[in-house]
């Protein structure tokens, strides 16, 4: 009886070990693609590493991994296949993600990321379940600064992606003329109306405050241009930098809207005008003067 019981325990232990081994192999096979020797993540995208065996071709690999032949050839630069060599198999979702990213970029162009020196940022690999918000809390930096440092158009990030985390908050990207110029709603009849001149028809208007310059405020008529909220289009404004006491003139070509960049500004000028008065910073102190028609009593 004792011998029989021991034999039973031995056989039960043997089959249990076999079962555990089979389950382990099954789990390993489920997590690692068929016949691959490993998986890598490149820019947050899954790449399977496959070791070549006899008679394997690009076409055969595409059928085995369900990835297009074109994508496999592109990932391996169309190299000749030799037994024992490794090839990179990009997951099919890589192509889809790339196409989606391209479409998003085409629809919502973003400003190019600023150039950061190596001591101005920390490289960080995105972990599973992490978001830009959780990463921003970890490094005590805003989500917007992380997005600008990496040229991200939205808050979507992928596991394994390498992000640049700036050590300091980054300034907002410069606004463009299209973003701040208000569309002129004046009708043609109103535009043709001229205020009759008289000996008291013009009064000098002076203002002091914040000025802003932008890169792409240019027209065929010239580059010494300005945007002002109330001065009529065509008005010539005298612009003085109180720090350098340098003065120039610019022609008003439109009005501007309030944005984060133009908040509390009294005038927006072209880069050419800013250069002539010795302005370096995008926002600066300025004094302006221009002639405005008297209001009728």
C-alpha positions as CSV (number, residue, x, y, z in Angstrom):
1,X,0.0,0.0,0.0
2,X,2.8,2.4,0.9
3,X,4.7,1.6,-2.3
4,X,1.6,2.1,-4.4
5,X,0.9,5.5,-2.7
6,X,4.5,6.6,-3.4
7,X,4.2,5.6,-7.0
8,X,0.9,7.5,-7.3
9,X,2.6,10.7,-5.8
10,X,5.5,10.4,-8.2
11,X,3.3,10.1,-11.3
12,X,1.1,13.0,-10.1
13,X,4.1,15.2,-9.6
14,X,5.5,14.3,-13.0
15,X,2.3,15.2,-14.8
16,X,1.9,18.4,-12.8
17,X,5.4,19.4,-13.8
18,X,4.7,18.6,-17.4
19,X,1.5,20.7,-17.3
20,X,3.2,23.7,-15.8
21,X,5.9,23.5,-18.4
22,X,3.4,23.4,-21.2
23,X,1.5,26.4,-19.8
24,X,4.8,28.3,-19.4
25,X,5.7,27.6,-23.0
26,X,2.2,28.6,-24.2
27,X,2.4,31.9,-22.3
28,X,5.8,32.6,-23.8
29,X,4.6,31.8,-27.3
30,X,1.6,34.1,-26.8
31,X,3.8,37.0,-25.7
32,X,6.5,36.5,-28.3
33,X,5.6,36.3,-32.0
34,X,6.1,33.0,-33.9
35,X,9.7,32.1,-34.7
36,X,11.0,35.5,-33.5
37,X,14.0,35.9,-31.2
38,X,12.9,39.1,-29.6
39,X,10.9,42.3,-29.8
40,X,12.1,45.9,-29.9
41,X,10.3,49.3,-29.8
42,X,11.5,51.9,-32.2
43,X,10.0,55.4,-31.7
44,X,7.2,53.7,-29.7
45,X,6.5,51.2,-32.5
46,X,6.8,47.4,-32.2
47,X,9.5,45.7,-34.3
48,X,9.9,41.9,-34.3
49,X,13.4,40.5,-34.7
50,X,13.4,37.3,-36.8
51,X,16.3,34.9,-37.4
52,X,16.4,33.6,-40.9
53,X,16.2,29.9,-41.7
54,X,16.7,28.0,-45.0
55,X,14.5,29.0,-47.9
56,X,12.9,31.9,-46.2
57,X,11.9,34.9,-48.4
58,X,10.4,38.3,-47.9
59,X,7.2,37.0,-49.2
60,X,7.2,34.0,-46.8
61,X,7.9,36.3,-43.9
62,X,5.0,38.6,-44.9
63,X,2.6,35.7,-44.8
64,X,4.0,34.4,-41.5
65,X,3.8,37.7,-39.6
66,X,0.8,39.2,-41.6
67,X,2.9,42.2,-42.6
68,X,3.1,43.6,-46.1
69,X,6.2,42.7,-48.2
70,X,6.8,46.4,-48.9
71,X,7.0,47.3,-45.2
72,X,9.4,44.4,-44.4
73,X,11.7,45.3,-47.4
74,X,11.7,49.0,-46.4
75,X,12.6,48.1,-42.7
76,X,15.6,46.1,-43.9
77,X,16.6,48.3,-46.8
78,X,16.0,45.4,-49.3
79,X,19.1,43.5,-48.1
80,X,19.9,40.0,-49.3
81,X,18.5,37.3,-47.0
82,X,21.1,34.8,-45.6
83,X,20.6,31.9,-43.2
84,X,21.3,33.0,-39.7
85,X,20.9,36.7,-40.3
86,X,18.3,38.7,-38.5
87,X,15.6,40.8,-40.1
88,X,13.3,43.4,-38.7
89,X,9.6,42.9,-39.0
90,X,7.6,46.1,-38.4
91,X,4.2,45.4,-36.9
92,X,1.4,46.3,-39.3
93,X,0.1,48.9,-36.8
94,X,3.4,50.7,-37.5
95,X,2.3,51.6,-41.0
96,X,-1.2,52.6,-39.8
97,X,0.2,54.7,-37.0
98,X,2.6,56.4,-39.4
99,X,-0.2,57.2,-41.8
100,X,-2.4,58.5,-39.1
101,X,0.4,60.7,-37.8
102,X,1.0,62.0,-41.2
103,X,-2.6,62.8,-41.8
104,X,-2.8,64.6,-38.4
105,X,0.3,66.6,-39.2
106,X,-1.1,67.6,-42.6
107,X,-4.3,68.7,-41.1
108,X,-2.8,70.4,-38.0
109,X,0.7,71.7,-38.8
110,X,2.8,72.3,-35.7
111,X,5.7,74.7,-35.2
112,X,9.0,72.9,-35.5
113,X,10.4,71.9,-32.0
114,X,13.0,74.3,-30.6
115,X,16.6,73.3,-30.6
116,X,17.7,72.2,-27.1
117,X,21.2,71.6,-25.9
118,X,22.0,68.3,-24.2
119,X,22.1,70.0,-20.8
120,X,18.7,71.6,-21.3
121,X,16.6,68.5,-21.4
122,X,16.3,64.9,-20.0
123,X,15.6,62.0,-22.3
124,X,12.7,59.9,-20.9
125,X,11.2,56.6,-22.1
126,X,7.4,56.4,-21.9
127,X,6.3,53.6,-19.7
128,X,3.1,51.5,-19.8
129,X,0.0,53.5,-18.8
130,X,1.8,56.8,-18.7
131,X,0.4,60.0,-20.2
132,X,1.8,63.5,-20.9
133,X,0.0,64.6,-17.8
134,X,1.5,62.1,-15.4
135,X,5.0,62.7,-17.0
136,X,4.6,66.4,-16.5
137,X,3.8,65.9,-12.8
138,X,6.8,63.6,-12.4
139,X,9.2,66.3,-13.8
140,X,7.3,69.3,-12.6
141,X,7.0,70.8,-16.1
142,X,3.9,71.8,-18.1
143,X,2.3,69.5,-20.7
144,X,2.6,72.3,-23.3
145,X,6.4,72.6,-22.8
146,X,6.8,68.8,-23.3
147,X,4.7,69.0,-26.5
148,X,6.7,71.9,-27.8
149,X,10.0,70.2,-27.1
150,X,9.0,67.2,-29.0
151,X,6.9,68.8,-31.8
152,X,3.7,67.0,-30.7
153,X,0.4,68.1,-32.3
154,X,-1.7,66.4,-29.6
155,X,-1.5,64.6,-26.2
156,X,-1.2,61.1,-27.7
157,X,2.1,59.3,-26.9
158,X,3.1,55.6,-27.3
159,X,4.7,53.2,-24.9
160,X,8.5,53.1,-25.5
161,X,8.7,56.5,-27.1
162,X,11.7,58.7,-26.1
163,X,10.6,62.2,-25.1
164,X,12.7,65.2,-24.4
165,X,11.7,66.7,-21.1
166,X,12.9,70.3,-20.9
167,X,14.4,71.5,-17.6
168,X,12.6,74.8,-17.9
169,X,9.3,76.0,-19.3
170,X,9.5,76.8,-23.0
171,X,8.1,80.0,-24.4
172,X,5.0,79.7,-26.7
173,X,5.7,79.5,-30.4
174,X,5.6,82.9,-32.2
175,X,2.3,83.8,-33.6
176,X,1.9,84.3,-37.3
177,X,0.1,87.1,-39.1
178,X,-2.7,84.9,-40.2
179,X,-3.5,84.1,-36.5
180,X,-3.8,87.7,-35.3
181,X,-4.9,89.8,-38.3
182,X,-8.6,90.5,-38.0
183,X,-10.6,90.3,-41.3
184,X,-11.7,93.7,-42.4
185,X,-15.5,93.7,-42.4
186,X,-15.8,97.2,-43.8
187,X,-17.9,97.3,-47.0
188,X,-16.6,98.9,-50.2
189,X,-18.9,101.9,-49.8
190,X,-17.5,102.5,-46.3
191,X,-13.9,102.1,-47.4
192,X,-14.4,104.8,-50.1
193,X,-15.7,107.4,-47.7
194,X,-13.1,110.1,-47.0
195,X,-13.3,112.5,-44.1
196,X,-13.0,116.1,-45.5
197,X,-9.9,117.8,-44.3
198,X,-9.9,121.2,-42.6
199,X,-7.5,123.2,-40.6
200,X,-8.4,121.4,-37.5
201,X,-9.1,118.0,-39.1
202,X,-6.1,116.1,-37.7
203,X,-5.1,115.5,-34.1
204,X,-2.0,113.7,-32.8
205,X,-2.6,110.5,-30.9
206,X,0.1,109.2,-28.6
207,X,0.3,105.9,-26.8
208,X,2.8,104.1,-24.5
209,X,2.8,100.4,-23.8
210,X,3.7,96.9,-25.1
211,X,4.6,96.3,-28.7
212,X,5.0,92.9,-30.4
213,X,6.8,91.9,-33.6
214,X,6.1,89.0,-35.8
215,X,8.1,87.4,-38.6
216,X,5.7,87.1,-41.6
217,X,4.0,90.6,-41.6
218,X,5.0,91.5,-45.1
219,X,3.3,92.8,-48.3
220,X,4.3,93.6,-51.8
221,X,4.2,97.2,-50.9
222,X,6.9,96.8,-48.4
223,X,8.0,95.4,-45.0
224,X,7.6,98.4,-42.7
225,X,4.1,97.4,-41.6
226,X,2.0,97.5,-38.5
227,X,-1.3,96.3,-37.0
228,X,-3.3,98.5,-34.7
229,X,-6.7,98.1,-33.1
230,X,-8.2,101.5,-33.9
231,X,-6.0,103.4,-36.4
232,X,-7.5,103.3,-39.9
233,X,-5.7,101.2,-42.5
234,X,-3.2,103.3,-44.3
235,X,-2.3,105.4,-41.3
236,X,1.5,106.0,-40.9
237,X,2.6,105.5,-37.2
238,X,5.7,106.8,-35.7
239,X,7.3,104.1,-33.5
240,X,9.9,104.8,-30.9
241,X,11.9,102.5,-28.7
242,X,12.4,104.3,-25.4
243,X,15.3,102.1,-24.5
244,X,17.4,103.0,-27.5
245,X,15.6,106.3,-28.5
246,X,15.5,105.0,-32.1
247,X,12.5,105.8,-34.2
248,X,11.0,104.5,-37.4
249,X,7.7,104.6,-39.3
250,X,5.3,101.9,-40.3
251,X,2.1,101.7,-42.3
252,X,-1.1,100.2,-40.7
253,X,-2.4,97.3,-42.8
254,X,-5.0,95.9,-40.5
255,X,-6.2,95.2,-36.9
256,X,-5.0,92.4,-34.6
257,X,-6.8,90.0,-32.3
258,X,-5.9,89.3,-28.7
259,X,-3.9,86.1,-28.2
260,X,-1.4,84.9,-25.6
261,X,1.3,86.6,-27.6
262,X,-0.4,90.0,-28.2
263,X,-2.2,90.3,-24.8
264,X,-2.1,93.9,-23.6
265,X,-0.2,95.0,-26.7
266,X,-1.0,98.4,-28.3
267,X,0.7,97.6,-31.6
268,X,2.1,94.7,-33.7
269,X,4.9,95.5,-36.1
270,X,6.9,93.6,-38.7
271,X,10.4,92.2,-37.9
272,X,12.0,94.8,-40.3
273,X,10.5,97.7,-38.3
274,X,11.6,96.1,-35.0
275,X,15.1,95.7,-36.2
276,X,15.4,99.4,-37.1
277,X,14.5,100.5,-33.6
278,X,16.9,98.0,-32.0
279,X,14.3,95.6,-30.5
280,X,15.6,92.1,-29.5
281,X,12.7,90.6,-27.4
282,X,9.5,89.7,-29.1
283,X,7.5,91.8,-26.6
284,X,9.0,95.2,-25.8
285,X,8.2,98.7,-24.5
286,X,7.2,101.2,-27.2
287,X,5.9,104.7,-27.8
288,X,3.8,105.4,-30.8
289,X,2.3,108.5,-32.3
290,X,0.0,109.0,-35.3
291,X,-2.5,111.4,-36.8
292,X,-6.2,110.7,-36.4
293,X,-9.2,112.6,-37.9
294,X,-11.2,114.8,-35.4
295,X,-14.6,113.4,-34.5
296,X,-17.4,115.6,-35.8
297,X,-19.3,117.5,-33.1
